[in-house]
C-alpha cells in the first residue's frame, strides 16, 4: 500500500504556507481551496466547548495572518531576533516629544489644573508625563 503522505501535496509555486485556512465554525481548521483538514481542537477535552471553538478560530486567524511566510521566516522573525530595548535617552526623548504636544496650567500646589485640549484623561496624562520627566532629568544616561 502506498502512503500518499510521503509526497508533498503543495509545492512551488503555491507551497502550503501560501494556502488560505478557514474555520468551520466549530472545532476544525481546513485549507480553503481544497477542503483539506489542517487542524482540530476536537481532542482538547480539558477545554470548554466555547474554548475549543475559540482555539480553532484563533488557529485559522493566525495561519492567515502569516500567509505566505515559511516556518523558517516565522522562526527568524519571532525566535531568532531579540527585541530591541530602548535606552533611557530614547525614552526621555519620547516623553519630551509627547509633553511638547500638551499645554498645562498649574495651581499654586503644583498640580495640573487645566489643559489646552478638551479630551478626557489629558489632565492625568500631563501629570504622568511631568512626573516621568522629573525622574529622568539630570540623570546620567550613559
Secondary structure, DSSP 8 states (H G I E B T S, - for coil): ---GGGS-S--TTS-GGGS-EEE-SSSEEEETTTTEEEEE-TT-TTS-HHHHHHHHHHHHHHHHHTTT--HHHHHIIIIIS------HHHHHHHHHHHHHT--EEE-TTS-EEEESS--TTHHHHHHHHHHHHHHHTTS---
